[in-house]
Amino acid sequence: MVGVLDSVDQRTRLAGHNRLELLLFRLGTKQVFGINVFKVQEVIQCPALTKVPKSHRVVRGIASMRGKTIPVIDLGMAVGLRGVDDLTRCYVIITEYNRKTQGFLVEGVDRIINMNWEEILPPPKGSGTASYLTAVTRIDEKLVEIIDVEKVLAEVVGQIDHISEGLVSTTDSSLPKHILVVDDSSVARNQVKRTLDQIGMQSTLAKNGREAFDILSQWADEGAVHERIAMVISDIEMPEMDGYTLTKAVRGDPRLQGLYILLHTSLSGVFNNAMVDKVGADQFIAKFNADELATGVMSALNEIGTR
């Protein structure tokens, strides 16, 4: 697979245009899956893996790459499918999520496609909370499923979403104690919600930028949005409308002028802070550290209170 991926940094030109590139792969069935190229560092044939005693059952081993030791997760096994049988005939997708590098073991890698986020749709309503899907799309008349990798990692690696005891909310008491949280991952939405709960903030949850903008528009029709919520916390990668496009839509609506927007994303490895200024967001925080998010929110609320 040498040469299958160009430098991820070169693909940042798609940011802000509601577009993405998907790397398509298979997990031992006819079903095609996708992952955003922004998250991918490289694709390699499976190297020699070293077993780790007492590791999670879906961690097939660790690999040494360029001076780093990374865990290799059997992605098919992690989402309830059959795991890889022959390690010599499969590939590892090296990714960065939430500031950590890991490899995902897959049966085969297909190609990269360029798409509009409007073509990426939320999973069917019947898929349920146990589903590992975060979105779906169609390519060449075939269904492509996009996996909620953050859910996989939360189950395999675990998650810490409680804030430190000494971190006490000192926000402006005159502001609404309500925040709109936007993320396509159910795990990520609930992580943010639990963090906000601990600093005394209520939240409304939206699954993508389109849903969030519809909520904001409805609230604006009913009265001043700034009297209802203090700010918006949004992921960037989401079906139908990404976080960049949501931000630009908010900034283009006179009823929503001045609404504070914090972008909260797992794109920590390739995110260009210049994009925050380009689309008009107020702050960027990489996922996921409960203390950092809580501190960032309280700092933002204090800033809003002085405007």
Beta strands, then each sheet from edge to edge (+ up, - down):
strand 1: 19-26
strand 2: 32-36
strand 3: 40-45
strand 4: 59-65
strand 5: 68-74
strand 6: 91-97
strand 7: 100-106
strand 8: 108-116
strand 9: 133-139
strand 10: 142-147
strand 11: 178-182
strand 12: 202-206
strand 13: 231-234
strand 14: 260-265
strand 15: 283-286
sheet 1: 8+ 1- 2+ 10+ 9-
sheet 2: 3+ 6- 7+ 5+ 4-
sheet 3: 12+ 11+ 13+ 14+ 15+
end
